[in-house]
Amino acid sequence: MKTLIRERKVTPIDVKRAISAAQDDLRKAQELLDLMMEYKPNTDQKRRIVLYGGSHKRASAKNIFSEAIKPQIEQNIVVSLPEEVRVGLIEATKSLRMAPEELAAKVLSDWLRTQGFVS
């Protein structure tokens, strides 16, 4: 995986996504990376790879990938942010190398889970 990053075939965040989706199974993570390099999923599909892999531990890499790239109905939410939050979001996306939408979805999901609204 380090070689793929050095050769700029994958990004560090994609490696993190694959490892997270594979729940630290490096063989499965490598298979996911191979699929990501071959089929070039968009950011939403990459986010769903992590979500699906995280909730389906026994799923194979091919299964995780195929479920994540299936078309899904999604809802866009527009949120007005105070200036300091907007600046913080920009800094966080640069630091974490994540798309703003992906970071916002992760933060919202985590908050809803800790509040008991999502299991």
Backbone atoms as SQL, in Angstrom:
CREATE TABLE atoms (id INTEGER PRIMARY KEY, chain TEXT, resi INTEGER, resn TEXT, atom TEXT, x REAL, y REAL, z REAL);
INSERT INTO atoms VALUES
  (1, 'A', 1, 'MET', 'N', 0.824, -1.185, 0.000),
  (2, 'A', 1, 'MET', 'CA', 0.000, 0.000, 0.000),
  (3, 'A', 1, 'MET', 'C', 0.871, 1.253, 0.000),
  (4, 'A', 2, 'LYS', 'N', 1.982, 1.183, 0.747),
  (5, 'A', 2, 'LYS', 'CA', 2.889, 2.333, 0.772),
  (6, 'A', 2, 'LYS', 'C', 3.458, 2.585, -0.621),
  (7, 'A', 3, 'THR', 'N', 3.757, 1.511, -1.337),
  (8, 'A', 3, 'THR', 'CA', 4.277, 1.656, -2.691),
  (9, 'A', 3, 'THR', 'C', 3.257, 2.324, -3.595),
  (10, 'A', 4, 'LEU', 'N', 1.994, 1.944, -3.469),
  (11, 'A', 4, 'LEU', 'CA', 0.943, 2.548, -4.288),
  (12, 'A', 4, 'LEU', 'C', 0.811, 4.041, -3.994),
  (13, 'A', 5, 'ILE', 'N', 0.976, 4.416, -2.731),
  (14, 'A', 5, 'ILE', 'CA', 0.921, 5.836, -2.369),
  (15, 'A', 5, 'ILE', 'C', 2.120, 6.565, -2.975),
  (16, 'A', 6, 'ARG', 'N', 3.312, 5.974, -2.820),
  (17, 'A', 6, 'ARG', 'CA', 4.517, 6.607, -3.374),
  (18, 'A', 6, 'ARG', 'C', 4.416, 6.766, -4.894),
  (19, 'A', 7, 'GLU', 'N', 3.834, 5.785, -5.554),
  (20, 'A', 7, 'GLU', 'CA', 3.693, 5.837, -7.022),
  (21, 'A', 7, 'GLU', 'C', 2.499, 6.686, -7.447),
  (22, 'A', 8, 'ARG', 'N', 1.795, 7.252, -6.451),
  (23, 'A', 8, 'ARG', 'CA', 0.630, 8.110, -6.679),
  (24, 'A', 8, 'ARG', 'C', -0.502, 7.405, -7.446),
  (25, 'A', 9, 'LYS', 'N', -0.628, 6.109, -7.190),
  (26, 'A', 9, 'LYS', 'CA', -1.733, 5.354, -7.782),
  (27, 'A', 9, 'LYS', 'C', -2.972, 5.435, -6.905),
  (28, 'A', 10, 'VAL', 'N', -2.767, 5.665, -5.604),
  (29, 'A', 10, 'VAL', 'CA', -3.858, 5.859, -4.652),
  (30, 'A', 10, 'VAL', 'C', -3.477, 6.994, -3.714),
  (31, 'A', 11, 'THR', 'N', -4.481, 7.557, -3.066),
  (32, 'A', 11, 'THR', 'CA', -4.227, 8.614, -2.087),
  (33, 'A', 11, 'THR', 'C', -4.171, 8.006, -0.685),
  (34, 'A', 12, 'PRO', 'N', -3.515, 8.685, 0.241),
  (35, 'A', 12, 'PRO', 'CA', -3.490, 8.168, 1.615),
  (36, 'A', 12, 'PRO', 'C', -4.898, 7.999, 2.200),
  (37, 'A', 13, 'ILE', 'N', -5.820, 8.902, 1.860),
  (38, 'A', 13, 'ILE', 'CA', -7.176, 8.785, 2.394),
  (39, 'A', 13, 'ILE', 'C', -7.877, 7.548, 1.834),
  (40, 'A', 14, 'ASP', 'N', -7.592, 7.187, 0.570),
  (41, 'A', 14, 'ASP', 'CA', -8.187, 5.971, 0.023),
  (42, 'A', 14, 'ASP', 'C', -7.645, 4.729, 0.722),
  (43, 'A', 15, 'VAL', 'N', -6.379, 4.763, 1.095),
  (44, 'A', 15, 'VAL', 'CA', -5.806, 3.643, 1.858),
  (45, 'A', 15, 'VAL', 'C', -6.495, 3.558, 3.218),
  (46, 'A', 16, 'LYS', 'N', -6.702, 4.712, 3.876),
  (47, 'A', 16, 'LYS', 'CA', -7.401, 4.725, 5.168),
  (48, 'A', 16, 'LYS', 'C', -8.821, 4.191, 5.007),
  (49, 'A', 17, 'ARG', 'N', -9.480, 4.597, 3.922),
  (50, 'A', 17, 'ARG', 'CA', -10.842, 4.110, 3.677),
  (51, 'A', 17, 'ARG', 'C', -10.856, 2.592, 3.519),
  (52, 'A', 18, 'ALA', 'N', -9.936, 2.083, 2.726),
  (53, 'A', 18, 'ALA', 'CA', -9.892, 0.637, 2.479),
  (54, 'A', 18, 'ALA', 'C', -9.626, -0.125, 3.772),
  (55, 'A', 19, 'ILE', 'N', -8.686, 0.339, 4.574),
  (56, 'A', 19, 'ILE', 'CA', -8.367, -0.335, 5.836),
  (57, 'A', 19, 'ILE', 'C', -9.557, -0.269, 6.782),
  (58, 'A', 20, 'SER', 'N', -10.209, 0.873, 6.824),
  (59, 'A', 20, 'SER', 'CA', -11.382, 1.020, 7.687),
  (60, 'A', 20, 'SER', 'C', -12.508, 0.099, 7.231),
  (61, 'A', 21, 'ALA', 'N', -12.779, 0.077, 5.930),
  (62, 'A', 21, 'ALA', 'CA', -13.848, -0.772, 5.397),
  (63, 'A', 21, 'ALA', 'C', -13.544, -2.249, 5.611),
  (64, 'A', 22, 'ALA', 'N', -12.267, -2.596, 5.540),
  (65, 'A', 22, 'ALA', 'CA', -11.856, -3.993, 5.721),
  (66, 'A', 22, 'ALA', 'C', -11.693, -4.349, 7.194),
  (67, 'A', 23, 'GLN', 'N', -11.930, -3.381, 8.070),
  (68, 'A', 23, 'GLN', 'CA', -11.802, -3.568, 9.512),
  (69, 'A', 23, 'GLN', 'C', -10.447, -4.161, 9.875),
  (70, 'A', 24, 'ASP', 'N', -9.404, -3.514, 9.338),
  (71, 'A', 24, 'ASP', 'CA', -7.994, -3.829, 9.592),
  (72, 'A', 24, 'ASP', 'C', -7.525, -5.166, 9.022),
  (73, 'A', 25, 'ASP', 'N', -8.315, -5.784, 8.142),
  (74, 'A', 25, 'ASP', 'CA', -7.879, -6.981, 7.424),
  (75, 'A', 25, 'ASP', 'C', -7.105, -6.481, 6.201),
  (76, 'A', 26, 'LEU', 'N', -5.774, -6.547, 6.263),
  (77, 'A', 26, 'LEU', 'CA', -4.949, -5.934, 5.218),
  (78, 'A', 26, 'LEU', 'C', -5.127, -6.597, 3.854),
  (79, 'A', 27, 'ARG', 'N', -5.373, -7.883, 3.818),
  (80, 'A', 27, 'ARG', 'CA', -5.603, -8.559, 2.539),
  (81, 'A', 27, 'ARG', 'C', -6.884, -8.033, 1.890),
  (82, 'A', 28, 'LYS', 'N', -7.933, -7.909, 2.694),
  (83, 'A', 28, 'LYS', 'CA', -9.201, -7.386, 2.194),
  (84, 'A', 28, 'LYS', 'C', -9.040, -5.915, 1.790),
  (85, 'A', 29, 'ALA', 'N', -8.267, -5.167, 2.561),
  (86, 'A', 29, 'ALA', 'CA', -8.029, -3.755, 2.239),
  (87, 'A', 29, 'ALA', 'C', -7.311, -3.631, 0.902),
  (88, 'A', 30, 'GLN', 'N', -6.336, -4.497, 0.657),
  (89, 'A', 30, 'GLN', 'CA', -5.624, -4.462, -0.624),
  (90, 'A', 30, 'GLN', 'C', -6.565, -4.796, -1.781),
  (91, 'A', 31, 'GLU', 'N', -7.449, -5.761, -1.580),
  (92, 'A', 31, 'GLU', 'CA', -8.430, -6.090, -2.618),
  (93, 'A', 31, 'GLU', 'C', -9.341, -4.898, -2.898),
  (94, 'A', 32, 'LEU', 'N', -9.771, -4.207, -1.841),
  (95, 'A', 32, 'LEU', 'CA', -10.605, -3.019, -2.022),
  (96, 'A', 32, 'LEU', 'C', -9.856, -1.927, -2.785),
  (97, 'A', 33, 'LEU', 'N', -8.588, -1.736, -2.441),
  (98, 'A', 33, 'LEU', 'CA', -7.794, -0.737, -3.165),
  (99, 'A', 33, 'LEU', 'C', -7.665, -1.093, -4.640),
  (100, 'A', 34, 'ASP', 'N', -7.442, -2.377, -4.916),
  (101, 'A', 34, 'ASP', 'CA', -7.348, -2.817, -6.313),
  (102, 'A', 34, 'ASP', 'C', -8.640, -2.509, -7.060),
  (103, 'A', 35, 'LEU', 'N', -9.778, -2.767, -6.427),
  (104, 'A', 35, 'LEU', 'CA', -11.070, -2.479, -7.054),
  (105, 'A', 35, 'LEU', 'C', -11.259, -0.972, -7.241),
  (106, 'A', 36, 'MET', 'N', -10.827, -0.190, -6.256),
  (107, 'A', 36, 'MET', 'CA', -10.949, 1.262, -6.356),
  (108, 'A', 36, 'MET', 'C', -10.077, 1.808, -7.494),
  (109, 'A', 37, 'MET', 'N', -8.887, 1.255, -7.652),
  (110, 'A', 37, 'MET', 'CA', -8.008, 1.711, -8.737),
  (111, 'A', 37, 'MET', 'C', -8.585, 1.326, -10.099),
  (112, 'A', 38, 'GLU', 'N', -9.201, 0.161, -10.175),
  (113, 'A', 38, 'GLU', 'CA', -9.739, -0.312, -11.449),
  (114, 'A', 38, 'GLU', 'C', -11.006, 0.431, -11.861),
  (115, 'A', 39, 'TYR', 'N', -11.940, 0.621, -10.925),
  (116, 'A', 39, 'TYR', 'CA', -13.256, 1.162, -11.270),
  (117, 'A', 39, 'TYR', 'C', -13.453, 2.645, -10.944),
  (118, 'A', 40, 'LYS', 'N', -12.531, 3.254, -10.217),
  (119, 'A', 40, 'LYS', 'CA', -12.570, 4.693, -9.917),
  (120, 'A', 40, 'LYS', 'C', -13.915, 5.165, -9.354),
  (121, 'A', 41, 'PRO', 'N', -14.320, 4.694, -8.165),
  (122, 'A', 41, 'PRO', 'CA', -15.591, 5.154, -7.584),
  (123, 'A', 41, 'PRO', 'C', -15.520, 6.637, -7.217),
  (124, 'A', 42, 'ASN', 'N', -16.685, 7.278, -7.197),
  (125, 'A', 42, 'ASN', 'CA', -16.721, 8.691, -6.810),
  (126, 'A', 42, 'ASN', 'C', -16.655, 8.801, -5.284),
  (127, 'A', 43, 'THR', 'N', -16.626, 10.022, -4.782),
  (128, 'A', 43, 'THR', 'CA', -16.468, 10.255, -3.343),
  (129, 'A', 43, 'THR', 'C', -17.604, 9.651, -2.530),
  (130, 'A', 44, 'ASP', 'N', -18.840, 9.778, -3.012),
  (131, 'A', 44, 'ASP', 'CA', -19.967, 9.190, -2.282),
  (132, 'A', 44, 'ASP', 'C', -19.857, 7.672, -2.227),
  (133, 'A', 45, 'GLN', 'N', -19.447, 7.067, -3.315),
  (134, 'A', 45, 'GLN', 'CA', -19.288, 5.616, -3.335),
  (135, 'A', 45, 'GLN', 'C', -18.164, 5.183, -2.396),
  (136, 'A', 46, 'LYS', 'N', -17.085, 5.952, -2.351),
  (137, 'A', 46, 'LYS', 'CA', -15.989, 5.636, -1.423),
  (138, 'A', 46, 'LYS', 'C', -16.469, 5.724, 0.018),
  (139, 'A', 47, 'ARG', 'N', -17.296, 6.723, 0.311),
  (140, 'A', 47, 'ARG', 'CA', -17.851, 6.861, 1.656),
  (141, 'A', 47, 'ARG', 'C', -18.707, 5.648, 1.995),
  (142, 'A', 48, 'ARG', 'N', -19.492, 5.194, 1.025),
  (143, 'A', 48, 'ARG', 'CA', -20.343, 4.025, 1.265),
  (144, 'A', 48, 'ARG', 'C', -19.526, 2.741, 1.407),
  (145, 'A', 49, 'ILE', 'N', -18.360, 2.671, 0.781),
  (146, 'A', 49, 'ILE', 'CA', -17.475, 1.508, 0.966),
  (147, 'A', 49, 'ILE', 'C', -17.126, 1.387, 2.445),
  (148, 'A', 50, 'VAL', 'N', -16.752, 2.498, 3.058),
  (149, 'A', 50, 'VAL', 'CA', -16.387, 2.492, 4.482),
  (150, 'A', 50, 'VAL', 'C', -17.600, 2.139, 5.340),
  (151, 'A', 51, 'LEU', 'N', -18.742, 2.748, 5.048),
  (152, 'A', 51, 'LEU', 'CA', -19.949, 2.490, 5.838),
  (153, 'A', 51, 'LEU', 'C', -20.387, 1.031, 5.725),
  (154, 'A', 52, 'TYR', 'N', -20.425, 0.513, 4.510),
  (155, 'A', 52, 'TYR', 'CA', -20.873, -0.865, 4.320),
  (156, 'A', 52, 'TYR', 'C', -19.880, -1.844, 4.945),
  (157, 'A', 53, 'GLY', 'N', -18.590, -1.624, 4.705),
  (158, 'A', 53, 'GLY', 'CA', -17.574, -2.510, 5.279),
  (159, 'A', 53, 'GLY', 'C', -17.597, -2.497, 6.795),
  (160, 'A', 54, 'GLY', 'N', -17.848, -1.321, 7.374),
  (161, 'A', 54, 'GLY', 'CA', -17.891, -1.205, 8.825),
  (162, 'A', 54, 'GLY', 'C', -19.054, -1.929, 9.463),
  (163, 'A', 55, 'SER', 'N', -20.140, -2.060, 8.724),
  (164, 'A', 55, 'SER', 'CA', -21.319, -2.711, 9.302),
  (165, 'A', 55, 'SER', 'C', -21.499, -4.159, 8.830),
  (166, 'A', 56, 'HIS', 'N', -20.635, -4.628, 7.936),
  (167, 'A', 56, 'HIS', 'CA', -20.716, -6.001, 7.438),
  (168, 'A', 56, 'HIS', 'C', -19.321, -6.628, 7.484),
  (169, 'A', 57, 'LYS', 'N', -18.901, -6.996, 8.672),
  (170, 'A', 57, 'LYS', 'CA', -17.531, -7.473, 8.903),
  (171, 'A', 57, 'LYS', 'C', -17.177, -8.701, 8.058),
  (172, 'A', 58, 'ARG', 'N', -18.122, -9.562, 7.846),
  (173, 'A', 58, 'ARG', 'CA', -17.821, -10.813, 7.132),
  (174, 'A', 58, 'ARG', 'C', -17.933, -10.702, 5.616),
  (175, 'A', 59, 'ALA', 'N', -18.310, -9.544, 5.125),
  (176, 'A', 59, 'ALA', 'CA', -18.462, -9.359, 3.678),
  (177, 'A', 59, 'ALA', 'C', -17.092, -9.384, 2.998),
  (178, 'A', 60, 'SER', 'N', -17.058, -9.950, 1.805),
  (179, 'A', 60, 'SER', 'CA', -15.817, -9.959, 1.031),
  (180, 'A', 60, 'SER', 'C', -15.576, -8.571, 0.440),
  (181, 'A', 61, 'ALA', 'N', -14.359, -8.348, -0.022),
  (182, 'A', 61, 'ALA', 'CA', -14.025, -7.057, -0.630),
  (183, 'A', 61, 'ALA', 'C', -14.915, -6.797, -1.848),
  (184, 'A', 62, 'LYS', 'N', -15.134, -7.814, -2.664),
  (185, 'A', 62, 'LYS', 'CA', -15.979, -7.659, -3.855),
  (186, 'A', 62, 'LYS', 'C', -17.407, -7.312, -3.459),
  (187, 'A', 63, 'ASN', 'N', -17.907, -7.947, -2.408),
  (188, 'A', 63, 'ASN', 'CA', -19.260, -7.685, -1.943),
  (189, 'A', 63, 'ASN', 'C', -19.377, -6.257, -1.404),
  (190, 'A', 64, 'ILE', 'N', -18.412, -5.847, -0.595),
  (191, 'A', 64, 'ILE', 'CA', -18.412, -4.482, -0.053),
  (192, 'A', 64, 'ILE', 'C', -18.425, -3.483, -1.200),
  (193, 'A', 65, 'PHE', 'N', -17.539, -3.690, -2.160),
  (194, 'A', 65, 'PHE', 'CA', -17.423, -2.754, -3.279),
  (195, 'A', 65, 'PHE', 'C', -18.700, -2.716, -4.112),
  (196, 'A', 66, 'SER', 'N', -19.236, -3.889, -4.432),
  (197, 'A', 66, 'SER', 'CA', -20.441, -3.918, -5.281),
  (198, 'A', 66, 'SER', 'C', -21.642, -3.288, -4.589),
  (199, 'A', 67, 'GLU', 'N', -21.782, -3.475, -3.280),
  (200, 'A', 67, 'GLU', 'CA', -22.885, -2.842, -2.547),
  (201, 'A', 67, 'GLU', 'C', -22.709, -1.328, -2.490),
  (202, 'A', 68, 'ALA', 'N', -21.473, -0.890, -2.338),
  (203, 'A', 68, 'ALA', 'CA', -21.208, 0.544, -2.207),
  (204, 'A', 68, 'ALA', 'C', -21.426, 1.309, -3.508),
  (205, 'A', 69, 'ILE', 'N', -21.221, 0.668, -4.644),
  (206, 'A', 69, 'ILE', 'CA', -21.362, 1.404, -5.904),
  (207, 'A', 69, 'ILE', 'C', -22.768, 1.315, -6.489),
  (208, 'A', 70, 'LYS', 'N', -23.645, 0.571, -5.824),
  (209, 'A', 70, 'LYS', 'CA', -25.030, 0.534, -6.289),
  (210, 'A', 70, 'LYS', 'C', -25.636, 1.928, -6.187),
  (211, 'A', 71, 'PRO', 'N', -26.467, 2.294, -7.156),
  (212, 'A', 71, 'PRO', 'CA', -27.117, 3.608, -7.068),
  (213, 'A', 71, 'PRO', 'C', -27.960, 3.703, -5.794),
  (214, 'A', 72, 'GLN', 'N', -27.884, 4.850, -5.149),
  (215, 'A', 72, 'GLN', 'CA', -28.647, 5.060, -3.930),
  (216, 'A', 72, 'GLN', 'C', -29.319, 6.415, -3.971),
  (217, 'A', 73, 'ILE', 'N', -30.458, 6.476, -3.332),
  (218, 'A', 73, 'ILE', 'CA', -31.148, 7.748, -3.197),
  (219, 'A', 73, 'ILE', 'C', -30.496, 8.480, -2.033),
  (220, 'A', 74, 'GLU', 'N', -30.048, 9.683, -2.297),
  (221, 'A', 74, 'GLU', 'CA', -29.420, 10.467, -1.253),
  (222, 'A', 74, 'GLU', 'C', -30.112, 11.808, -1.165),
  (223, 'A', 75, 'GLN', 'N', -30.021, 12.413, -0.016),
  (224, 'A', 75, 'GLN', 'CA', -30.657, 13.705, 0.201),
  (225, 'A', 75, 'GLN', 'C', -29.580, 14.737, 0.484),
  (226, 'A', 76, 'ASN', 'N', -29.633, 15.831, -0.251),
  (227, 'A', 76, 'ASN', 'CA', -28.717, 16.937, 0.001),
  (228, 'A', 76, 'ASN', 'C', -29.338, 17.864, 1.029),
  (229, 'A', 77, 'ILE', 'N', -28.523, 18.284, 1.982),
  (230, 'A', 77, 'ILE', 'CA', -28.962, 19.195, 3.016),
  (231, 'A', 77, 'ILE', 'C', -28.085, 20.438, 2.936),
  (232, 'A', 78, 'VAL', 'N', -28.702, 21.579, 2.896),
  (233, 'A', 78, 'VAL', 'CA', -27.964, 22.839, 2.878),
  (234, 'A', 78, 'VAL', 'C', -27.998, 23.415, 4.280),
  (235, 'A', 79, 'VAL', 'N', -26.817, 23.704, 4.812),
  (236, 'A', 79, 'VAL', 'CA', -26.706, 24.216, 6.166),
  (237, 'A', 79, 'VAL', 'C', -25.917, 25.522, 6.126),
  (238, 'A', 80, 'SER', 'N', -26.466, 26.555, 6.714),
  (239, 'A', 80, 'SER', 'CA', -25.744, 27.821, 6.850),
  (240, 'A', 80, 'SER', 'C', -24.827, 27.713, 8.062),
  (241, 'A', 81, 'LEU', 'N', -23.540, 27.949, 7.845),
  (242, 'A', 81, 'LEU', 'CA', -22.571, 27.817, 8.924),
  (243, 'A', 81, 'LEU', 'C', -22.043, 29.184, 9.347),
  (244, 'A', 82, 'PRO', 'N', -21.853, 29.374, 10.646),
  (245, 'A', 82, 'PRO', 'CA', -21.179, 30.593, 11.092),
  (246, 'A', 82, 'PRO', 'C', -19.761, 30.631, 10.510),
  (247, 'A', 83, 'GLU', 'N', -19.221, 31.796, 10.368),
  (248, 'A', 83, 'GLU', 'CA', -17.910, 31.976, 9.732),
  (249, 'A', 83, 'GLU', 'C', -16.827, 31.119, 10.371),
  (250, 'A', 84, 'GLU', 'N', -16.750, 31.076, 11.710),
  (251, 'A', 84, 'GLU', 'CA', -15.685, 30.307, 12.368),
  (252, 'A', 84, 'GLU', 'C', -15.836, 28.804, 12.112),
  (253, 'A', 85, 'VAL', 'N', -17.055, 28.322, 11.993),
  (254, 'A', 85, 'VAL', 'CA', -17.282, 26.901, 11.693),
  (255, 'A', 85, 'VAL', 'C', -16.894, 26.612, 10.245),
  (256, 'A', 86, 'ARG', 'N', -17.225, 27.524, 9.344),
  (257, 'A', 86, 'ARG', 'CA', -16.864, 27.365, 7.933),
  (258, 'A', 86, 'ARG', 'C', -15.350, 27.309, 7.768),
  (259, 'A', 87, 'VAL', 'N', -14.635, 28.198, 8.464),
  (260, 'A', 87, 'VAL', 'CA', -13.175, 28.213, 8.407),
  (261, 'A', 87, 'VAL', 'C', -12.619, 26.913, 9.003),
  (262, 'A', 88, 'GLY', 'N', -13.190, 26.483, 10.116),
  (263, 'A', 88, 'GLY', 'CA', -12.764, 25.221, 10.727),
  (264, 'A', 88, 'GLY', 'C', -12.979, 24.035, 9.805),
  (265, 'A', 89, 'LEU', 'N', -14.100, 24.036, 9.085),
  (266, 'A', 89, 'LEU', 'CA', -14.391, 22.960, 8.131),
  (267, 'A', 89, 'LEU', 'C', -13.354, 22.939, 7.014),
  (268, 'A', 90, 'ILE', 'N', -12.995, 24.105, 6.516),
  (269, 'A', 90, 'ILE', 'CA', -11.979, 24.187, 5.461),
  (270, 'A', 90, 'ILE', 'C', -10.645, 23.652, 5.960),
  (271, 'A', 91, 'GLU', 'N', -10.249, 24.057, 7.161),
  (272, 'A', 91, 'GLU', 'CA', -8.987, 23.576, 7.732),
  (273, 'A', 91, 'GLU', 'C', -9.014, 22.066, 7.961),
  (274, 'A', 92, 'ALA', 'N', -10.138, 21.561, 8.470),
  (275, 'A', 92, 'ALA', 'CA', -10.253, 20.121, 8.736),
  (276, 'A', 92, 'ALA', 'C', -10.199, 19.312, 7.446),
  (277, 'A', 93, 'THR', 'N', -10.857, 19.776, 6.404),
  (278, 'A', 93, 'THR', 'CA', -10.844, 19.025, 5.137),
  (279, 'A', 93, 'THR', 'C', -9.446, 18.981, 4.545),
  (280, 'A', 94, 'LYS', 'N', -8.693, 20.073, 4.689),
  (281, 'A', 94, 'LYS', 'CA', -7.304, 20.074, 4.198),
  (282, 'A', 94, 'LYS', 'C', -6.444, 19.135, 5.030),
  (283, 'A', 95, 'SER', 'N', -6.572, 19.229, 6.344),
  (284, 'A', 95, 'SER', 'CA', -5.762, 18.421, 7.248),
  (285, 'A', 95, 'SER', 'C', -6.070, 16.929, 7.112),
  (286, 'A', 96, 'LEU', 'N', -7.357, 16.599, 7.016),
  (287, 'A', 96, 'LEU', 'CA', -7.766, 15.191, 6.941),
  (288, 'A', 96, 'LEU', 'C', -7.824, 14.662, 5.515),
  (289, 'A', 97, 'ARG', 'N', -7.632, 15.570, 4.539),
  (290, 'A', 97, 'ARG', 'CA', -7.690, 15.202, 3.119),
  (291, 'A', 97, 'ARG', 'C', -9.004, 14.504, 2.785),
  (292, 'A', 98, 'MET', 'N', -10.092, 15.137, 3.198),
  (293, 'A', 98, 'MET', 'CA', -11.433, 14.613, 2.947),
  (294, 'A', 98, 'MET', 'C', -12.237, 15.696, 2.241),
  (295, 'A', 99, 'ALA', 'N', -13.207, 15.268, 1.464),
  (296, 'A', 99, 'ALA', 'CA', -14.123, 16.217, 0.848),
  (297, 'A', 99, 'ALA', 'C', -15.012, 16.808, 1.944),
  (298, 'A', 100, 'PRO', 'N', -15.408, 18.086, 1.814),
  (299, 'A', 100, 'PRO', 'CA', -16.259, 18.694, 2.847),
  (300, 'A', 100, 'PRO', 'C', -17.541, 17.898, 3.095),
  (301, 'A', 101, 'GLU', 'N', -18.154, 17.386, 2.022),
  (302, 'A', 101, 'GLU', 'CA', -19.391, 16.614, 2.170),
  (303, 'A', 101, 'GLU', 'C', -19.148, 15.337, 2.968),
  (304, 'A', 102, 'GLU', 'N', -18.006, 14.698, 2.706),
  (305, 'A', 102, 'GLU', 'CA', -17.670, 13.456, 3.393),
  (306, 'A', 102, 'GLU', 'C', -17.427, 13.712, 4.878),
  (307, 'A', 103, 'LEU', 'N', -16.700, 14.774, 5.184),
  (308, 'A', 103, 'LEU', 'CA', -16.432, 15.114, 6.580),
  (309, 'A', 103, 'LEU', 'C', -17.719, 15.476, 7.311),
  (310, 'A', 104, 'ALA', 'N', -18.573, 16.277, 6.682),
  (311, 'A', 104, 'ALA', 'CA', -19.835, 16.664, 7.305),
  (312, 'A', 104, 'ALA', 'C', -20.722, 15.442, 7.562),
  (313, 'A', 105, 'ALA', 'N', -20.770, 14.525, 6.590),
  (314, 'A', 105, 'ALA', 'CA', -21.572, 13.317, 6.768),
  (315, 'A', 105, 'ALA', 'C', -21.028, 12.466, 7.914),
  (316, 'A', 106, 'LYS', 'N', -19.704, 12.361, 8.013),
  (317, 'A', 106, 'LYS', 'CA', -19.098, 11.572, 9.089),
  (318, 'A', 106, 'LYS', 'C', -19.389, 12.203, 10.451),
  (319, 'A', 107, 'VAL', 'N', -19.218, 13.507, 10.553),
  (320, 'A', 107, 'VAL', 'CA', -19.461, 14.200, 11.821),
  (321, 'A', 107, 'VAL', 'C', -20.923, 14.055, 12.232),
  (322, 'A', 108, 'LEU', 'N', -21.836, 14.254, 11.299),
  (323, 'A', 108, 'LEU', 'CA', -23.257, 14.135, 11.601),
  (324, 'A', 108, 'LEU', 'C', -23.611, 12.707, 12.002),
  (325, 'A', 109, 'SER', 'N', -23.092, 11.725, 11.271),
  (326, 'A', 109, 'SER', 'CA', -23.354, 10.316, 11.601),
  (327, 'A', 109, 'SER', 'C', -22.839, 9.970, 12.993),
  (328, 'A', 110, 'ASP', 'N', -21.606, 10.393, 13.285),
  (329, 'A', 110, 'ASP', 'CA', -21.022, 10.112, 14.602),
  (330, 'A', 110, 'ASP', 'C', -21.842, 10.754, 15.716),
  (331, 'A', 111, 'TRP', 'N', -22.269, 12.001, 15.506),
  (332, 'A', 111, 'TRP', 'CA', -23.052, 12.697, 16.530),
  (333, 'A', 111, 'TRP', 'C', -24.394, 12.007, 16.749),
  (334, 'A', 112, 'LEU', 'N', -25.078, 11.644, 15.665),
  (335, 'A', 112, 'LEU', 'CA', -26.366, 10.959, 15.794),
  (336, 'A', 112, 'LEU', 'C', -26.204, 9.620, 16.512),
  (337, 'A', 113, 'ARG', 'N', -25.096, 8.925, 16.240),
  (338, 'A', 113, 'ARG', 'CA', -24.842, 7.642, 16.894),
  (339, 'A', 113, 'ARG', 'C', -24.604, 7.838, 18.390),
  (340, 'A', 114, 'THR', 'N', -23.798, 8.833, 18.769),
  (341, 'A', 114, 'THR', 'CA', -23.523, 9.047, 20.190),
  (342, 'A', 114, 'THR', 'C', -24.751, 9.548, 20.941),
  (343, 'A', 115, 'GLN', 'N', -25.663, 10.202, 20.249),
  (344, 'A', 115, 'GLN', 'CA', -26.900, 10.674, 20.883),
  (345, 'A', 115, 'GLN', 'C', -27.970, 9.587, 20.953),
  (346, 'A', 116, 'GLY', 'N', -27.694, 8.439, 20.335),
  (347, 'A', 116, 'GLY', 'CA', -28.630, 7.324, 20.405),
  (348, 'A', 116, 'GLY', 'C', -29.722, 7.326, 19.330),
  (349, 'A', 117, 'PHE', 'N', -29.592, 8.182, 18.327),
  (350, 'A', 117, 'PHE', 'CA', -30.597, 8.227, 17.265),
  (351, 'A', 117, 'PHE', 'C', -30.331, 7.201, 16.168),
  (352, 'A', 118, 'VAL', 'N', -29.109, 6.725, 16.085),
  (353, 'A', 118, 'VAL', 'CA', -28.714, 5.727, 15.087),
  (354, 'A', 118, 'VAL', 'C', -27.987, 4.617, 15.813),
  (355, 'A', 119, 'SER', 'N', -28.302, 3.389, 15.448),
  (356, 'A', 119, 'SER', 'CA', -27.610, 2.276, 16.130),
  (357, 'A', 119, 'SER', 'C', -26.399, 1.832, 15.366);
